[in-house]
């Protein structure tokens, strides 16, 4: 889904000096894996078509009828639906898909639904990862190279039927939430744009989401934080500029012909310090009130001669200051795998199935780490991939009174 989890040359295999990361106050909580894997979705047994695969972090919400809807996103998003997490059934009916539009200015080629937020379970807002694959349009991108012709943006989507179906949001223009301030450039050599929105989380009157930015021109590489005071307005999102949420992404397709974007650095985001990789999900811990982010990475750890691959987590009081990453689960990760690794893992998300939140954006004493498990064949990654979960115990301050469990 995102370039960070594609071929190894563009994988997130980041080596960082932990001492250089912007640290939050000392961690007051601890996460640990407390059991083995359970398969949630089996590609071999449950797929509706070959590419019916979990190609993004698992997202869940409760609809207005109290049913759980767990999204499995690829270029066609489908859902597992049931009265509880223990009774989910895979539904072959498409929930959302892009239009395969040939126009790069439409931001509607191949779309992954990666974020959902709802107040009532009927009106469901979301963010989608929008890939433009120019290699399929040699008249647009003569290089016809997958990586060089790939441009990405983030768009907003909306469901009015409780999450059964979604469509592009934003009125007649359907402008993107986040895109680079210059139009599609077919002369590039690597993927560009904004990738892989995290889940949406509420904090102090705003809704927040992380996106991952590729390095391109004045845009630096890293995890960028966006927020909006009005989820009903796709153009209300603003990004962190390093001091405040002032960045207004502009749609270059709507710039008058012949006009240039003045000061493009005013329309790109500043990556948040301390997050060395694409954020899979972020949740609030009920006991401490702090946020927990999970992501896959390859990082140096004390006592290890080589950087360690796996799922890491970090803690923050405000989504901006993050503790140094800590290892949660040592596994082979997509983009860093070797033939001898066996199963490969990607797209982590942390979900507390007992959360009182309609979108499961809080965790208490326990949660589940959801992961896509890729099952290589003869060292090659194929469509054979499953969704699994592992139990996680969270040690720390006692639950707050707001936590009803």
DODO-861803 format. One record per residue (C-alpha): residue number from 1; residue in three letters; x, y negated, z. Coordinates in steps of 0.25 Angstrom, whole numbers. Layout:
! DODO-861803
ATOM   num   residuo       x       y       z
ATOM   NUM       Ala       X       Y       Z
...
END
This chain:
! DODO-861803
ATOM   num   residuo       x       y       z
ATOM     1       Unk       0       0       0
ATOM     2       Unk      10     -11       4
ATOM     3       Unk      24     -12      -2
ATOM     4       Unk      30      -9      11
ATOM     5       Unk      25       5      10
ATOM     6       Unk      29       7      -4
ATOM     7       Unk      42      13     -10
ATOM     8       Unk      54      12      -1
ATOM     9       Unk      60       0      -7
ATOM    10       Unk      49      -8      -2
ATOM    11       Unk      45       0      10
ATOM    12       Unk      46      -7      24
ATOM    13       Unk      59      -1      29
ATOM    14       Unk      63     -13      37
ATOM    15       Unk      75     -13      46
ATOM    16       Unk      74     -24      56
ATOM    17       Unk      82     -29      68
ATOM    18       Unk      72     -28      79
ATOM    19       Unk      79     -39      87
ATOM    20       Unk      76     -49      76
ATOM    21       Unk      61     -47      76
ATOM    22       Unk      52     -57      83
ATOM    23       Unk      49     -50      95
ATOM    24       Unk      36     -52     103
ATOM    25       Unk      35     -50     118
ATOM    26       Unk      40     -37     124
ATOM    27       Unk      31     -25     120
ATOM    28       Unk      20     -22     131
ATOM    29       Unk      15     -10     123
ATOM    30       Unk      20       3     118
ATOM    31       Unk      15      12     106
ATOM    32       Unk      18      27     105
ATOM    33       Unk      13      38      96
ATOM    34       Unk       6      48     105
ATOM    35       Unk       2      59      96
ATOM    36       Unk       3      65      82
ATOM    37       Unk      -3      62      69
ATOM    38       Unk     -18      64      65
ATOM    39       Unk     -22      63      51
ATOM    40       Unk     -33      53      49
ATOM    41       Unk     -34      54      33
ATOM    42       Unk     -29      65      25
ATOM    43       Unk     -26      62      11
ATOM    44       Unk     -26      77       7
ATOM    45       Unk     -40      80      13
ATOM    46       Unk     -47      66      12
ATOM    47       Unk     -43      58       0
ATOM    48       Unk     -53      53      -9
ATOM    49       Unk     -43      51     -20
ATOM    50       Unk     -27      53     -22
ATOM    51       Unk     -24      39     -17
ATOM    52       Unk     -34      39      -5
ATOM    53       Unk     -23      36       4
ATOM    54       Unk     -20      28      17
ATOM    55       Unk     -11      17      11
ATOM    56       Unk     -12       7      21
ATOM    57       Unk     -14       6      37
ATOM    58       Unk     -27      12      42
ATOM    59       Unk     -37       2      46
ATOM    60       Unk     -50       5      53
ATOM    61       Unk     -62      -3      58
ATOM    62       Unk     -76       0      63
ATOM    63       Unk     -88      -4      54
ATOM    64       Unk    -101     -10      59
ATOM    65       Unk    -106       4      61
ATOM    66       Unk     -95       8      70
ATOM    67       Unk     -88      17      60
ATOM    68       Unk     -73      18      58
ATOM    69       Unk     -68      14      45
ATOM    70       Unk     -53      18      43
ATOM    71       Unk     -47      12      30
ATOM    72       Unk     -38      20      21
ATOM    73       Unk     -32      11      11
ATOM    74       Unk     -26      13      -3
ATOM    75       Unk     -30       6     -16
ATOM    76       Unk     -43      11     -12
ATOM    77       Unk     -47      10       2
ATOM    78       Unk     -56      20       9
ATOM    79       Unk     -60      22      23
ATOM    80       Unk     -62      33      33
ATOM    81       Unk     -75      31      40
ATOM    82       Unk     -81      37      53
ATOM    83       Unk     -87      34      67
ATOM    84       Unk     -74      36      73
ATOM    85       Unk     -59      38      69
ATOM    86       Unk     -61      52      72
ATOM    87       Unk     -72      54      62
ATOM    88       Unk     -67      46      50
ATOM    89       Unk     -70      51      36
ATOM    90       Unk     -63      47      24
ATOM    91       Unk     -73      40      14
ATOM    92       Unk     -69      40      -1
ATOM    93       Unk     -77      28      -4
ATOM    94       Unk     -68      16      -7
ATOM    95       Unk     -68       5       3
ATOM    96       Unk     -59      -5      -5
ATOM    97       Unk     -50      -6     -17
ATOM    98       Unk     -44     -16     -26
ATOM    99       Unk     -49     -19     -40
ATOM   100       Unk     -35     -16     -47
ATOM   101       Unk     -36     -30     -53
ATOM   102       Unk     -25     -33     -63
ATOM   103       Unk     -24     -47     -59
ATOM   104       Unk     -14     -50     -48
ATOM   105       Unk     -21     -62     -44
ATOM   106       Unk     -33     -54     -40
ATOM   107       Unk     -26     -47     -29
ATOM   108       Unk     -35     -35     -32
ATOM   109       Unk     -27     -24     -37
ATOM   110       Unk     -24     -13     -27
ATOM   111       Unk     -29     -16     -13
ATOM   112       Unk     -28      -9       0
ATOM   113       Unk     -38     -13      11
ATOM   114       Unk     -28     -14      23
ATOM   115       Unk     -35     -23      34
ATOM   116       Unk     -50     -24      39
ATOM   117       Unk     -56     -33      50
ATOM   118       Unk     -71     -33      54
ATOM   119       Unk     -79     -40      65
ATOM   120       Unk     -92     -32      63
ATOM   121       Unk     -88     -20      55
ATOM   122       Unk     -97     -24      43
ATOM   123       Unk     -89     -36      37
ATOM   124       Unk     -75     -31      36
ATOM   125       Unk     -63     -39      31
ATOM   126       Unk     -50     -34      26
ATOM   127       Unk     -37     -36      20
ATOM   128       Unk     -31     -29       8
ATOM   129       Unk     -17     -26       3
ATOM   130       Unk     -18     -30     -12
ATOM   131       Unk      -8     -24     -22
ATOM   132       Unk      -6     -29     -36
ATOM   133       Unk       1     -18     -44
ATOM   134       Unk       6     -25     -56
ATOM   135       Unk      13     -13     -61
ATOM   136       Unk       0      -8     -67
ATOM   137       Unk      -1     -21     -75
ATOM   138       Unk      11     -23     -84
ATOM   139       Unk       5     -35     -90
ATOM   140       Unk       5     -41     -76
ATOM   141       Unk      18     -35     -71
ATOM   142       Unk      27     -31     -82
ATOM   143       Unk      37     -24     -73
ATOM   144       Unk      26     -13     -70
ATOM   145       Unk      34     -10     -58
ATOM   146       Unk      26      -6     -45
ATOM   147       Unk      34     -14     -35
ATOM   148       Unk      37     -26     -43
ATOM   149       Unk      23     -28     -48
ATOM   150       Unk      17     -27     -34
ATOM   151       Unk      11     -39     -28
ATOM   152       Unk       2     -39     -15
ATOM   153       Unk      -8     -48      -8
ATOM   154       Unk     -18     -47       3
ATOM   155       Unk     -33     -49       1
ATOM   156       Unk     -45     -49       9
ATOM   157       Unk     -57     -39       8
ATOM   158       Unk     -70     -38      14
ATOM   159       Unk     -81     -27      17
ATOM   160       Unk     -95     -31      20
ATOM   161       Unk    -100     -17      22
ATOM   162       Unk     -92     -13      34
ATOM   163       Unk     -80      -8      27
ATOM   164       Unk     -86       1      17
ATOM   165       Unk     -81      -7       5
ATOM   166       Unk     -72     -20       4
ATOM   167       Unk     -70     -30      -7
ATOM   168       Unk     -60     -42      -9
ATOM   169       Unk     -64     -54       0
ATOM   170       Unk     -61     -69      -3
ATOM   171       Unk     -72     -74     -12
ATOM   172       Unk     -71     -76     -27
ATOM   173       Unk     -56     -79     -27
ATOM   174       Unk     -53     -67     -18
ATOM   175       Unk     -39     -73     -14
ATOM   176       Unk     -29     -65      -7
ATOM   177       Unk     -26     -66       8
ATOM   178       Unk     -11     -66       6
ATOM   179       Unk      -4     -67      -7
ATOM   180       Unk       9     -73     -12
ATOM   181       Unk       8     -87     -16
ATOM   182       Unk      13     -84     -30
ATOM   183       Unk       6     -75     -41
ATOM   184       Unk       9     -61     -45
ATOM   185       Unk      24     -60     -50
ATOM   186       Unk      26     -48     -59
ATOM   187       Unk      41     -51     -59
ATOM   188       Unk      43     -47     -45
ATOM   189       Unk      52     -35     -40
ATOM   190       Unk      44     -30     -28
ATOM   191       Unk      30     -31     -21
ATOM   192       Unk      26     -45     -17
ATOM   193       Unk      15     -50      -8
ATOM   194       Unk       7     -47       5
ATOM   195       Unk       5     -33       9
ATOM   196       Unk      -3     -23      18
ATOM   197       Unk     -12     -31      28
ATOM   198       Unk     -12     -26      42
ATOM   199       Unk     -25     -24      49
ATOM   200       Unk     -32     -37      53
ATOM   201       Unk     -32     -41      68
ATOM   202       Unk     -39     -52      76
ATOM   203       Unk     -31     -61      85
ATOM   204       Unk     -35     -74      91
ATOM   205       Unk     -46     -78      81
ATOM   206       Unk     -38     -74      69
ATOM   207       Unk     -37     -61      61
ATOM   208       Unk     -23     -57      57
ATOM   209       Unk     -16     -47      48
ATOM   210       Unk      -2     -44      43
ATOM   211       Unk       2     -43      29
ATOM   212       Unk      16     -39      24
ATOM   213       Unk      23     -48      14
ATOM   214       Unk      33     -44       4
ATOM   215       Unk      45     -53       2
ATOM   216       Unk      42     -62     -10
ATOM   217       Unk      48     -76     -13
ATOM   218       Unk      45     -84       0
ATOM   219       Unk      37     -73       6
ATOM   220       Unk      45     -66      17
ATOM   221       Unk      43     -51      19
ATOM   222       Unk      36     -46      32
ATOM   223       Unk      23     -45      39
ATOM   224       Unk      14     -57      38
ATOM   225       Unk       3     -61      48
ATOM   226       Unk     -10     -67      42
ATOM   227       Unk     -22     -72      50
ATOM   228       Unk     -36     -77      47
ATOM   229       Unk     -46     -85      55
ATOM   230       Unk     -57     -80      45
ATOM   231       Unk     -57     -66      40
ATOM   232       Unk     -69     -70      31
ATOM   233       Unk     -60     -80      23
ATOM   234       Unk     -48     -72      16
ATOM   235       Unk     -41     -86      13
ATOM   236       Unk     -41     -89      28
ATOM   237       Unk     -29     -80      31
ATOM   238       Unk     -16     -87      35
ATOM   239       Unk      -2     -81      37
ATOM   240       Unk       9     -83      47
ATOM   241       Unk      20     -93      42
ATOM   242       Unk      29     -90      54
ATOM   243       Unk      23    -101      63
ATOM   244       Unk       8    -101      60
ATOM   245       Unk      -3     -95      51
ATOM   246       Unk      -2    -105      40
ATOM   247       Unk       1     -97      27
ATOM   248       Unk     -10     -98      17
ATOM   249       Unk      -8     -88       6
ATOM   250       Unk     -12     -94      -7
ATOM   251       Unk     -17     -86     -19
ATOM   252       Unk      -8     -90     -31
ATOM   253       Unk     -18     -85     -41
ATOM   254       Unk     -27     -97     -37
ATOM   255       Unk     -16    -107     -38
ATOM   256       Unk     -19    -117     -50
ATOM   257       Unk     -12    -112     -63
ATOM   258       Unk       2    -118     -64
ATOM   259       Unk       2    -122     -49
ATOM   260       Unk      13    -117     -40
ATOM   261       Unk      11    -113     -25
ATOM   262       Unk      18    -124     -17
ATOM   263       Unk      27    -119      -6
ATOM   264       Unk      24    -104      -7
ATOM   265       Unk      31    -102       6
ATOM   266       Unk      18    -108      13
ATOM   267       Unk      10     -97       7
ATOM   268       Unk      18     -85      12
ATOM   269       Unk      18     -78      26
ATOM   270       Unk      29     -77      36
ATOM   271       Unk      31     -63      40
ATOM   272       Unk      30     -61      55
ATOM   273       Unk      43     -58      63
ATOM   274       Unk      44     -44      69
ATOM   275       Unk      36     -36      60
ATOM   276       Unk      45     -29      50
ATOM   277       Unk      35     -21      42
ATOM   278       Unk      21     -21      36
ATOM   279       Unk      11     -21      48
ATOM   280       Unk       2      -9      47
ATOM   281       Unk      -8     -13      58
ATOM   282       Unk      -8     -23      70
ATOM   283       Unk     -17     -21      82
ATOM   284       Unk     -19     -27      96
ATOM   285       Unk     -16     -20     108
ATOM   286       Unk     -27     -21     118
ATOM   287       Unk     -19     -20     131
ATOM   288       Unk      -8     -30     127
ATOM   289       Unk     -15     -39     117
ATOM   290       Unk      -3     -38     108
ATOM   291       Unk      -3     -33      94
ATOM   292       Unk       3     -20      88
ATOM   293       Unk       8     -19      74
ATOM   294       Unk      12      -6      67
ATOM   295       Unk      20      -4      55
ATOM   296       Unk      30       6      48
ATOM   297       Unk      44       2      47
ATOM   298       Unk      59       6      47
ATOM   299       Unk      66      -1      59
ATOM   300       Unk      78       0      67
ATOM   301       Unk      76       6      81
ATOM   302       Unk      86       7      93
ATOM   303       Unk      92      21      94
ATOM   304       Unk      90      24      79
ATOM   305       Unk     101      24      69
ATOM   306       Unk      92      21      58
ATOM   307       Unk      79      13      57
ATOM   308       Unk      67      20      61
ATOM   309       Unk      55      22      52
ATOM   310       Unk      41      23      58
ATOM   311       Unk      29      15      63
ATOM   312       Unk      32       3      72
ATOM   313       Unk      24      -6      80
ATOM   314       Unk      26     -20      86
ATOM   315       Unk      19     -29      96
ATOM   316       Unk      14     -43      96
ATOM   317       Unk       6     -53     104
ATOM   318       Unk       2     -62      93
ATOM   319       Unk       5     -55      79
ATOM   320       Unk      17     -64      77
ATOM   321       Unk      27     -59      87
ATOM   322       Unk      31     -45      87
ATOM   323       Unk      39     -35      95
ATOM   324       Unk      50     -27      89
ATOM   325       Unk      44     -15      81
ATOM   326       Unk      43      -2      89
ATOM   327       Unk      43      12      83
ATOM   328       Unk      29      19      85
ATOM   329       Unk      31      31      75
ATOM   330       Unk      43      35      68
ATOM   331       Unk      39      41      55
ATOM   332       Unk      44      40      40
ATOM   333       Unk      37      28      34
ATOM   334       Unk      33      25      19
ATOM   335       Unk      44      19      12
ATOM   336       Unk      55      24      21
ATOM   337       Unk      52      39      19
ATOM   338       Unk      62      50      15
ATOM   339       Unk      59      64       9
ATOM   340       Unk      61      71      22
ATOM   341       Unk      51      62      30
ATOM   342       Unk      39      70      27
ATOM   343       Unk      27      61      30
ATOM   344       Unk      28      46      29
ATOM   345       Unk      20      36      36
ATOM   346       Unk      15      22      33
ATOM   347       Unk       4      12      36
ATOM   348       Unk       2      12      51
ATOM   349       Unk      -9       6      59
ATOM   350       Unk     -13       7      73
ATOM   351       Unk     -28       9      76
ATOM   352       Unk     -34      11      90
ATOM   353       Unk     -47      20      86
ATOM   354       Unk     -53      15     100
ATOM   355       Unk     -51       0      97
ATOM   356       Unk     -63      -8     100
ATOM   357       Unk     -59     -17      88
ATOM   358       Unk     -67     -15      75
ATOM   359       Unk     -54     -15      67
ATOM   360       Unk     -46      -7      77
ATOM   361       Unk     -36     -19      79
ATOM   362       Unk     -34     -16      94
ATOM   363       Unk     -27      -4     101
ATOM   364       Unk     -28       0     115
ATOM   365       Unk     -20      12     122
ATOM   366       Unk     -20      21     110
ATOM   367       Unk     -21      19      95
ATOM   368       Unk     -18      27      82
ATOM   369       Unk      -6      25      73
ATOM   370       Unk     -12      27      59
ATOM   371       Unk      -2      30      48
ATOM   372       Unk      -2      34      33
ATOM   373       Unk       6      47      32
ATOM   374       Unk      11      49      18
ATOM   375       Unk      14      64      14
ATOM   376       Unk      26      63       4
ATOM   377       Unk      26      74      -7
ATOM   378       Unk      40      77     -12
ATOM   379       Unk      45      65      -5
ATOM   380       Unk      35      56     -13
ATOM   381       Unk      24      48      -7
ATOM   382       Unk      11      52     -13
ATOM   383       Unk      -4      49     -10
ATOM   384       Unk      -4      60       1
ATOM   385       Unk      -5      52      13
ATOM   386       Unk     -13      53      26
ATOM   387       Unk     -18      43      37
ATOM   388       Unk     -13      48      51
ATOM   389       Unk     -14      43      65
ATOM   390       Unk      -6      45      77
ATOM   391       Unk     -10      41      92
ATOM   392       Unk      -3      29      98
ATOM   393       Unk      -2      26     113
ATOM   394       Unk      -1      11     117
ATOM   395       Unk       5       9     130
ATOM   396       Unk       4      -5     136
ATOM   397       Unk      -4     -15     144
ATOM   398       Unk     -18     -10     148
ATOM   399       Unk     -29     -12     138
ATOM   400       Unk     -36     -26     139
ATOM   401       Unk     -50     -28     144
ATOM   402       Unk     -54     -30     129
ATOM   403       Unk     -50     -16     126
ATOM   404       Unk     -62      -8     128
ATOM   405       Unk     -56       6     128
END
